[in-house]
Amino acid sequence: MTKIATPRRRKQRQIPIMVVEDNADQWLIIRSALTQCFPEVNPVWVNNTAQMITYLETNAQDASKCPRLILADLYLPRREDGWALLDFIGKYNFERKPQVIILSASQDSEDIAKSYTYNIASYIVKPGTYHQWLNCFYTFRRYWWEVVSLPLISQNSDL
């Protein structure tokens, strides 16, 4: 009896998503939910604006390491740190600028309105339970991966 050849799947490189979160407990919840909801992404954690700047300056020109999406808390731990982060991203010269989504516990209308002045893609109020995090990220994944039409990636890129 002959063995039937089955096609081999090429292991796809995971897409980097940066998570800027100063609370390690929140990071663990976010990482777990992202891993479950977005198996094709590699969450990269930095816990303050300075670490984010260093990471981006080091990896912005490397398509395999530059994040395609940045999920950032606004209070890092102060709101001014979040504004500095958004200001840096807005002014930095990326080869391919990542989309920024604010994940914040703040429901303050001024925080939300000012965040959008930095051209963020979305503002999401942090869910309260793990189940709500999963629902949030499943919905988020469907939107970004299945609903939105994004520009094609160059054929030279593996992403």
Legacy VTK file of the C-alpha trace (Angstrom):
# vtk DataFile Version 3.0
C-alpha trace
ASCII
DATASET POLYDATA
POINTS 159 float
0.000 0.000 0.000
1.352 3.400 -0.921
1.391 6.306 1.410
-0.726 9.241 0.326
1.221 12.468 0.274
-0.338 15.207 2.299
0.546 18.798 1.625
2.771 20.358 4.231
1.717 23.632 5.628
4.403 26.227 5.645
4.812 27.629 9.103
3.716 31.202 8.881
5.651 33.822 10.724
3.651 35.347 13.515
2.658 38.976 13.133
4.002 41.211 15.916
1.511 43.183 17.989
2.949 45.521 20.607
1.195 45.804 23.950
2.165 48.865 26.001
0.893 48.119 29.499
2.492 49.146 32.796
0.531 46.667 34.936
2.045 43.164 34.801
-1.224 41.530 35.911
-3.109 43.247 33.077
-0.368 42.160 30.647
-0.826 38.518 31.684
-4.579 38.741 31.051
-4.088 40.526 27.717
-1.409 38.069 26.576
-3.551 35.079 27.482
-6.614 36.469 25.699
-4.575 37.497 22.639
-2.947 34.067 22.442
-6.339 32.390 22.547
-8.080 34.782 20.126
-5.193 35.651 17.777
-3.015 32.536 17.373
-1.302 34.146 14.361
0.126 37.061 16.332
3.128 37.446 18.565
2.345 39.860 21.415
5.391 41.945 22.345
5.195 43.559 25.790
6.753 46.839 26.822
5.711 48.467 30.079
6.438 52.150 29.494
6.877 54.790 26.824
10.692 54.717 26.988
10.782 50.948 26.321
8.362 51.381 23.414
10.500 54.120 21.869
13.646 52.009 22.220
11.949 48.964 20.684
10.529 50.945 17.763
13.779 52.796 17.052
15.607 49.464 17.030
13.067 47.493 14.964
11.025 49.971 12.895
12.742 49.098 9.625
12.562 45.308 10.143
9.155 44.160 8.864
9.362 40.936 10.878
9.759 42.829 14.186
7.978 46.134 13.655
4.486 45.831 15.140
1.552 45.974 12.746
-0.691 47.027 15.605
-0.042 48.759 18.932
-2.406 48.197 21.863
-1.559 50.846 24.433
-2.856 51.759 27.839
-3.374 55.506 28.173
-2.279 55.722 31.813
1.355 54.526 31.907
0.945 55.203 34.873
0.070 58.859 34.189
-2.082 60.088 31.343
0.751 62.398 30.237
2.844 59.275 29.528
0.110 58.036 27.200
-0.018 61.380 25.391
3.787 61.261 24.986
3.509 57.762 23.517
0.847 58.862 21.018
2.838 61.970 20.137
5.971 59.896 19.424
4.085 57.412 17.228
2.467 60.250 15.303
5.794 61.922 14.550
7.984 58.826 13.999
8.942 57.993 10.415
7.864 54.361 10.024
8.270 52.362 6.829
4.753 51.073 7.541
3.009 52.937 10.347
1.256 50.630 12.831
-2.345 51.241 13.811
-2.818 52.295 17.444
-5.662 51.137 19.647
-5.994 52.569 23.137
-6.958 50.038 25.820
-7.808 52.039 28.909
-9.846 51.694 32.075
-10.765 55.363 31.654
-14.241 56.137 30.364
-13.611 59.872 30.668
-14.989 61.632 27.573
-12.013 64.035 27.548
-9.549 61.097 27.454
-11.482 59.518 24.595
-11.825 62.752 22.589
-8.173 63.764 23.034
-6.967 60.248 22.124
-8.722 60.499 18.776
-6.933 63.787 18.032
-3.765 61.629 17.775
-5.343 59.655 14.903
-5.742 56.433 16.838
-7.762 53.694 15.136
-9.931 52.885 18.167
-10.437 53.504 21.858
-11.515 50.452 23.849
-12.469 50.569 27.521
-10.766 47.639 29.237
-13.104 44.763 30.024
-13.602 43.789 33.650
-13.492 39.966 33.474
-11.455 37.440 31.518
-14.579 36.280 29.680
-15.203 39.894 28.610
-11.565 40.165 27.439
-12.089 37.078 25.260
-15.312 38.481 23.794
-13.573 41.798 23.163
-10.591 40.218 21.390
-12.717 37.763 19.358
-14.809 40.697 18.131
-11.656 42.741 17.570
-10.064 39.887 15.599
-13.117 39.436 13.376
-13.126 43.144 12.654
-9.387 43.527 11.857
-8.864 40.180 10.134
-12.199 39.566 8.392
-14.166 42.807 7.946
-11.687 45.618 7.278
-10.023 45.865 3.866
-6.352 46.613 4.321
-3.821 47.416 1.613
-1.971 44.443 0.176
1.415 43.710 1.634
4.285 43.746 -0.833
5.232 40.359 -2.216
8.739 40.763 -0.812
7.357 40.711 2.698
6.555 37.510 4.576
3.898 39.276 6.637
LINES 1 160
159 0 1 2 3 4 5 6 7 8 9 10 11 12 13 14 15 16 17 18 19 20 21 22 23 24 25 26 27 28 29 30 31 32 33 34 35 36 37 38 39 40 41 42 43 44 45 46 47 48 49 50 51 52 53 54 55 56 57 58 59 60 61 62 63 64 65 66 67 68 69 70 71 72 73 74 75 76 77 78 79 80 81 82 83 84 85 86 87 88 89 90 91 92 93 94 95 96 97 98 99 100 101 102 103 104 105 106 107 108 109 110 111 112 113 114 115 116 117 118 119 120 121 122 123 124 125 126 127 128 129 130 131 132 133 134 135 136 137 138 139 140 141 142 143 144 145 146 147 148 149 150 151 152 153 154 155 156 157 158
